[in-house]
């Protein structure tokens, strides 16, 4: 049995979703939709499918992948769920918590799968981190990249940093108690960089840095935990673990008291793994790996950071500091 999937939104990332769906042995790609008709026709031809109007796409599908701009995630997902379709919606789940809650409730009412596209959950790197970190006590994450016009309908927090927000929440397994954040806009009308700190209710913390105006790409994370210190380079596919030496190893004359282990992982296609998990949930009833609640939790933190950035900017304006440098 195959799952009939339609892809709504075939921009930069939607194109990859479309090609993966076209290649999956358990998927029948029924068509694509995009508000740019020329783009829809081009991607459809590349994937061996057809461009369709949104309503027709939803009607012809068992499930819909929503990869359109964040501002229309809610509208498209509501339409698909209301029609009884399963939905895989790209991050962020929506742009407000009320929208996120409505999608979660609608999916439950219709007994449909709602999976959120937090791609890092499906990477081999995340699996390796979870195996090695023990209980994380403090996490430092950096995700920076050169500027691209796509994604600027939202801030860097919802565009870039939300990947690390979700990953930190997943690894910490606890609720954020309060946040601090400083942001700045440079090349768009939204904040293009953010430096943030998350404080958890049990006393643990995380620092996140995100930018979409960097001259280079950097995706790194360091985790101080009960099993040692993990240093992860996602782009370089490298994981280094520093641990205290114990037993006979620690008693050896000249032993430094710690050991450094370099862990490698067999890389895998995270987008393919995400699609496979979605199909398994829709066809086989497998548990949803990144449910709507996870998307809602990440969105909640992201919106708190945006609020903190706005409040910080207001304080600067009130002090006159910004006006002096214009």
C-alpha positions as CSV (number, residue, x, y, z in Angstrom):
1,X,0.0,0.0,0.0
2,X,1.3,3.5,-0.9
3,X,0.5,6.8,0.7
4,X,-0.7,9.4,-1.7
5,X,1.2,12.6,-0.9
6,X,0.9,16.2,-2.2
7,X,3.4,18.9,-1.5
8,X,2.2,22.4,-0.8
9,X,5.0,24.9,-1.3
10,X,7.9,23.9,-3.6
11,X,10.4,26.7,-2.9
12,X,14.0,25.9,-1.9
13,X,13.2,23.3,0.7
14,X,9.8,22.2,-0.7
15,X,11.7,21.1,-3.8
16,X,13.7,18.6,-1.7
17,X,10.6,17.3,0.0
18,X,9.1,16.8,-3.5
19,X,12.1,14.9,-4.8
20,X,12.3,12.6,-1.7
21,X,8.6,11.8,-2.0
22,X,9.0,11.0,-5.7
23,X,11.8,8.5,-4.8
24,X,10.1,6.8,-1.9
25,X,8.8,3.3,-2.6
26,X,5.9,3.8,-0.2
27,X,4.7,7.1,-1.6
28,X,2.6,8.0,-4.6
29,X,3.4,11.6,-5.3
30,X,0.1,13.0,-6.7
31,X,1.2,16.6,-7.4
32,X,2.6,19.9,-6.1
33,X,1.2,23.3,-5.4
34,X,3.0,26.7,-5.2
35,X,1.6,30.2,-5.5
36,X,4.4,30.7,-8.2
37,X,2.9,28.7,-11.0
38,X,6.1,28.7,-13.0
39,X,8.0,27.3,-10.0
40,X,5.3,24.7,-9.4
41,X,5.5,23.6,-13.1
42,X,9.3,23.4,-13.0
43,X,9.5,21.3,-9.8
44,X,6.7,19.1,-10.9
45,X,8.5,18.3,-14.2
46,X,11.7,17.5,-12.3
47,X,9.8,15.1,-10.0
48,X,7.7,13.5,-12.6
49,X,4.4,14.8,-11.3
50,X,1.9,17.6,-12.0
51,X,1.2,21.1,-10.7
52,X,-2.2,21.4,-9.1
53,X,-4.4,24.0,-7.4
54,X,-4.3,23.7,-3.6
55,X,-7.8,22.5,-3.2
56,X,-7.4,19.8,-5.9
57,X,-4.1,18.8,-4.4
58,X,-5.6,18.2,-0.9
59,X,-8.6,16.4,-2.4
60,X,-6.3,14.0,-4.3
61,X,-4.0,13.2,-1.4
62,X,-4.0,11.0,1.7
63,X,-1.4,13.3,3.2
64,X,0.0,16.8,2.6
65,X,3.5,18.1,3.2
66,X,3.3,21.8,4.0
67,X,6.6,23.5,2.9
68,X,5.2,27.0,2.1
69,X,6.3,30.1,3.9
70,X,5.7,30.1,7.6
71,X,3.0,32.7,7.5
72,X,0.7,30.3,5.6
73,X,1.5,27.1,7.4
74,X,-1.6,27.3,9.5
75,X,-4.0,28.0,6.7
76,X,-2.8,25.2,4.5
77,X,-2.5,22.7,7.4
78,X,-6.0,23.5,8.6
79,X,-7.4,23.0,5.2
80,X,-5.7,19.6,4.9
81,X,-6.6,18.4,8.4
82,X,-10.2,19.5,8.0
83,X,-10.4,17.4,4.8
84,X,-9.2,14.4,6.8
85,X,-5.6,14.4,5.5
86,X,-2.5,13.6,7.4
87,X,0.0,16.6,7.6
88,X,3.7,17.0,7.8
89,X,4.3,20.7,8.3
90,X,7.7,22.4,8.1
91,X,9.0,24.3,11.1
92,X,7.7,26.4,12.6
93,X,4.3,24.6,13.2
94,X,2.6,28.0,12.9
95,X,3.2,31.7,13.8
96,X,1.1,31.8,17.0
97,X,0.5,29.5,19.9
98,X,-3.3,29.7,19.3
99,X,-2.7,28.4,15.8
100,X,-0.5,25.6,17.0
101,X,-3.1,24.6,19.6
102,X,-5.8,24.6,17.0
103,X,-3.8,22.3,14.7
104,X,-3.1,19.9,17.5
105,X,-6.7,19.7,18.5
106,X,-8.0,19.3,14.9
107,X,-5.5,16.5,14.2
108,X,-6.8,14.7,17.3
109,X,-10.4,15.3,16.4
110,X,-9.9,13.9,12.9
111,X,-7.5,11.1,14.1
112,X,-4.9,12.3,11.7
113,X,-1.1,12.4,11.9
114,X,0.4,15.8,12.6
115,X,4.2,15.7,12.3
116,X,6.5,18.8,12.6
117,X,9.5,19.1,10.3
118,X,12.2,19.6,13.0
119,X,14.8,17.9,10.8
120,X,17.6,17.6,13.4
121,X,15.6,15.0,15.3
122,X,16.2,12.6,12.4
123,X,19.9,13.2,11.9
124,X,22.5,10.6,12.8
125,X,24.3,13.3,14.8
126,X,21.4,13.7,17.2
127,X,21.3,10.0,17.8
128,X,25.0,10.0,18.6
129,X,24.6,13.0,21.0
130,X,21.7,11.3,22.9
131,X,23.8,8.2,23.4
132,X,26.8,10.1,24.7
133,X,25.6,13.1,26.7
134,X,24.1,11.5,29.9
135,X,22.1,14.2,31.6
136,X,22.9,17.6,29.9
137,X,23.5,20.4,32.4
138,X,24.4,23.2,30.1
139,X,24.2,23.5,26.3
140,X,25.8,26.0,24.0
141,X,24.6,26.0,20.4
142,X,25.7,28.1,17.4
143,X,24.0,28.1,14.1
144,X,25.0,30.8,11.6
145,X,24.9,31.1,7.8
146,X,25.2,33.6,4.9
147,X,22.2,35.7,4.1
148,X,19.5,34.4,1.7
149,X,16.3,36.2,0.9
150,X,14.1,33.2,1.6
151,X,12.8,32.8,5.1
152,X,12.8,36.6,5.8
153,X,9.1,36.6,6.3
154,X,10.0,35.6,9.9
155,X,12.9,36.5,12.3
156,X,16.1,34.5,12.5
157,X,14.6,32.8,15.6
158,X,11.8,31.2,13.6
159,X,13.9,30.7,10.5
160,X,17.2,29.4,11.8
161,X,17.4,29.1,15.6
162,X,14.2,27.1,16.0
163,X,16.2,24.0,14.9
164,X,18.4,24.3,18.0
165,X,15.5,25.4,20.2
166,X,13.8,22.1,19.5
167,X,17.0,20.1,19.8
168,X,17.8,21.7,23.2
169,X,14.2,21.0,24.5
170,X,14.5,17.4,23.3
171,X,17.9,16.8,25.0
172,X,17.0,18.7,28.2
173,X,13.5,17.1,28.5
174,X,12.2,20.0,30.6
175,X,10.3,23.2,30.4
176,X,12.0,26.6,29.9
177,X,11.4,28.9,32.9
178,X,12.6,32.2,31.5
179,X,14.6,33.6,28.7
180,X,17.0,36.5,27.8
181,X,17.7,37.6,24.3
182,X,19.3,40.3,22.2
183,X,18.6,40.7,18.5
184,X,19.4,42.9,15.6
185,X,18.2,43.4,12.1
186,X,20.7,44.2,9.3
187,X,19.5,43.0,5.9
188,X,15.8,42.4,6.4
189,X,12.9,44.0,8.3
190,X,13.1,41.2,10.9
191,X,15.9,40.3,13.4
192,X,18.7,38.7,11.5
193,X,20.7,37.7,14.5
194,X,19.9,36.6,18.0
195,X,22.0,35.8,21.1
196,X,19.8,34.0,23.7
197,X,19.9,32.3,27.0
198,X,17.3,29.7,28.2
199,X,16.9,29.0,31.9
200,X,15.1,25.8,32.8
201,X,12.9,25.2,35.9
202,X,15.4,22.7,37.4
203,X,18.3,25.2,37.2
204,X,19.9,24.0,34.0
205,X,20.6,26.4,31.1
206,X,21.4,26.8,27.5
207,X,22.9,29.5,25.3
208,X,21.9,29.8,21.7
209,X,23.4,32.0,19.0
210,X,21.8,32.3,15.6
211,X,22.6,34.5,12.6
212,X,21.6,34.5,8.9
213,X,24.1,37.3,8.0
214,X,27.4,35.5,8.6
215,X,30.1,35.2,5.9
216,X,30.3,31.5,6.6
217,X,28.3,28.5,7.8
218,X,28.8,27.1,11.3
219,X,26.6,24.6,13.1
220,X,28.1,23.6,16.4
221,X,27.0,22.5,19.8
222,X,28.8,21.9,23.1
223,X,27.1,20.0,25.9
224,X,28.3,19.8,29.5
225,X,26.7,16.8,31.1
226,X,27.0,14.0,33.6
227,X,28.9,11.9,31.1
228,X,31.5,14.6,30.3
229,X,31.7,17.4,27.7
230,X,30.5,16.8,24.1
231,X,31.7,19.0,21.3
232,X,29.7,18.6,18.1
233,X,30.4,20.0,14.6
234,X,27.2,19.1,12.6
235,X,28.6,20.4,9.3
236,X,32.0,18.6,9.8
237,X,30.3,15.5,11.1
238,X,32.5,15.3,14.2
239,X,31.8,14.5,17.8
240,X,34.4,14.8,20.5
241,X,33.8,13.6,24.1
242,X,36.0,14.6,27.0
243,X,35.5,12.4,30.1
244,X,37.1,12.0,33.5
245,X,39.3,8.8,33.6
246,X,38.3,6.2,36.2
247,X,39.6,2.9,37.5
248,X,43.0,1.5,36.4
249,X,43.3,4.1,33.6
250,X,43.1,6.9,36.1
251,X,45.8,5.3,38.4
252,X,48.4,5.0,35.7
253,X,51.5,7.2,36.3
254,X,51.3,10.3,34.3
255,X,47.6,9.9,33.5
256,X,46.1,13.3,32.7
257,X,42.9,12.5,34.6
258,X,40.7,12.8,31.6
259,X,40.3,11.1,28.2
260,X,39.3,12.4,24.8
261,X,37.2,10.1,22.6
262,X,36.4,10.9,19.0
263,X,33.0,9.4,18.0
264,X,32.0,9.0,14.5
265,X,28.5,8.2,13.1
266,X,27.3,6.8,9.9
267,X,25.7,9.7,8.2
268,X,22.2,9.3,6.8
269,X,19.7,11.4,4.9
270,X,17.7,13.1,7.6
271,X,15.0,14.3,5.2
272,X,14.5,10.8,3.9
273,X,14.4,9.5,7.5
274,X,11.8,12.2,8.4
275,X,9.6,11.2,5.4
276,X,9.9,7.5,6.2
277,X,8.8,8.2,9.8
278,X,5.8,10.2,8.6
279,X,4.8,7.5,6.2
280,X,5.2,4.8,8.9
281,X,2.9,6.8,11.2
282,X,0.3,7.3,8.5
283,X,0.2,3.8,7.0
284,X,1.3,1.6,10.0
285,X,0.2,3.6,13.0
286,X,3.8,4.1,14.3
287,X,4.2,6.7,17.0
288,X,4.7,10.2,15.6
289,X,8.4,11.1,16.4
290,X,7.9,14.9,16.3
291,X,4.3,15.5,17.2
292,X,2.4,18.8,17.2
293,X,3.1,19.3,20.9
294,X,6.9,19.4,20.2
295,X,6.3,22.0,17.5
296,X,4.2,24.0,19.9
297,X,6.9,23.8,22.7
298,X,9.6,25.1,20.3
299,X,7.3,27.9,19.0
300,X,6.5,28.9,22.6
301,X,10.2,29.4,23.4
302,X,10.8,31.1,20.0
303,X,8.0,33.6,20.7
304,X,9.4,34.3,24.2
305,X,12.8,35.1,22.6
306,X,11.1,37.4,20.0
307,X,9.3,39.2,22.9
308,X,12.6,39.5,24.8
309,X,14.3,41.0,21.7
310,X,11.5,43.5,21.2
311,X,11.6,44.6,24.9
312,X,15.4,45.0,24.7
313,X,15.1,47.1,21.6
314,X,12.5,49.3,23.3
315,X,14.8,49.9,26.3
316,X,17.6,50.9,23.9
317,X,15.2,53.3,22.1
318,X,14.0,54.8,25.4
319,X,17.6,55.4,26.5
320,X,18.4,57.2,23.2
321,X,21.4,55.0,22.6
322,X,20.2,53.9,19.2
323,X,19.4,57.4,18.0
324,X,23.0,58.6,18.8
325,X,24.4,56.1,16.3
326,X,22.1,56.7,13.4
